[in-house]
Amino acid sequence: MKIRDLKPRQAVDELTFKVIEKGDERVTPGGNRVVEAVVGDETGIVKFTLWNTEISLVEEGKTYTLRNGYVTLYRGSMRLTIGRNGELQGSETDIELIGRDNDMSMKRFEDFQRRPGYRGSRRFRR
C-alpha cells in the first residue's frame, strides 16, 4: 500500500513511510498527550497522529513500517494512526524521494454526521 491509496476509515495492512516532520507535543483536555507528524513516501504525504506512549516511537528523518494501522478523519481531514491493533517498526528501506505535491491530509471529506435530532442511546439516561 502507498500513501496515495489511503481512504478515510480504512484499515492499513502495511505501509512504509518516512517521518518528514514531528510537531510539538500538546495535552488534550482529557489529559492525553498528542503529537501530529507528517509522513510520506514517493506517492504523497499525510498527517500521522501519535498518542501518549506512541510519541517516543518515531523520530524525524527515519523510515518506519506500519502494520494494521487505520485512517481516521479529524475535522474532515485524513489522519494516519497506529490504532489499537497496530504495530510500528523501524524499516531498513530508505525513502529518498517524497511526493510532497500530493498532501492527502489537505483533501476534504465529509465527517460522519448523525441523524438530525439523534441524541444517542436513551438506555442509560436518568
C-alpha positions in Angstrom: 0.0 0.0 0.0 1.1 3.6 -0.8 0.0 6.9 0.7 -1.8 7.9 -2.4 -4.1 4.8 -1.9 -5.3 5.8 1.6 -9.0 6.4 2.1 -11.0 7.6 5.1 -11.9 5.0 7.8 -9.7 2.4 6.0 -7.6 -0.3 7.6 -3.9 -0.1 6.7 -2.5 -3.6 6.3 1.1 -2.4 5.7 2.6 1.0 4.8 6.2 2.1 4.8 6.9 5.8 5.1 9.5 8.4 6.2 8.8 10.8 9.0 9.3 14.3 7.5 8.3 16.4 10.4 7.3 15.7 14.0 5.3 18.5 15.7 5.2 19.7 19.2 3.6 17.7 22.0 0.4 19.1 23.4 -2.0 17.9 26.1 -5.7 17.4 25.4 -8.4 18.5 27.9 -8.7 14.8 28.8 -5.1 14.7 29.8 -3.7 12.7 26.9 -0.5 13.7 25.2 -0.7 14.1 21.4 1.7 14.9 18.5 1.0 15.3 14.8 3.7 14.3 12.5 3.9 14.5 8.7 4.9 11.2 7.0 5.5 10.5 3.3 6.6 8.2 0.6 7.1 8.7 -3.2 3.4 9.0 -3.8 2.4 11.6 -1.2 2.3 12.8 2.4 -0.3 12.5 5.2 -0.6 13.6 8.8 0.2 10.9 11.4 -1.3 11.3 14.8 0.7 9.9 17.8 -0.8 9.4 21.2 0.9 9.1 24.6 3.4 6.2 24.5 3.4 6.2 20.7 5.1 9.7 20.6 8.5 8.3 21.6 8.4 5.6 18.9 9.2 7.9 15.9 12.0 10.3 15.0 12.2 12.8 12.1 14.1 11.5 9.1 13.7 7.8 9.9 11.7 5.3 8.0 9.0 3.0 9.5 6.6 0.3 8.5 3.1 0.5 10.0 1.1 -2.8 10.1 -2.6 -3.0 11.0 -3.0 0.8 11.3 -6.0 2.9 10.5 -7.0 6.1 8.6 -9.3 8.4 10.7 -11.0 11.7 9.9 -10.4 14.7 12.0 -12.4 17.8 11.0 -12.8 16.4 7.5 -9.1 15.7 7.0 -7.4 12.3 6.9 -5.0 11.2 9.6 -3.0 8.0 9.8 -2.9 6.4 13.2 -1.4 3.3 14.8 -4.7 2.3 16.3 -5.4 -0.4 18.9 -4.1 -3.3 16.9 -1.4 -1.5 15.0 2.3 -2.2 15.1 5.1 0.3 14.1 8.6 -0.9 13.4 11.7 0.7 12.1 12.4 -0.1 8.4 15.7 -0.6 6.6 14.2 0.8 3.4 15.2 4.4 2.9 12.8 6.6 1.1 14.7 9.4 -0.7 12.1 11.0 -2.9 8.9 12.3 -1.1 5.8 13.2 -3.1 5.1 16.5 -1.3 2.8 17.7 -4.0 0.2 15.2 -3.1 -0.9 16.1 0.5 -3.6 13.6 1.4 -4.5 15.5 4.6 -5.4 18.5 2.5 -8.2 16.7 0.7 -11.5 17.4 2.4 -14.0 14.7 3.3 -17.4 14.7 5.0 -17.3 13.7 8.6 -19.8 11.2 9.8 -22.9 13.1 10.6 -25.5 11.8 13.0 -29.2 11.9 12.0 -30.8 15.3 12.9 -32.3 15.0 16.3 -30.3 11.9 17.2 -29.4 12.1 20.9 -27.7 8.7 21.4 -29.0 5.8 23.4 -31.6 6.7 26.0 -30.9 3.4 27.8 -28.6 5.0 30.3 -30.3 8.3 30.8 -32.0 9.3 34.0 
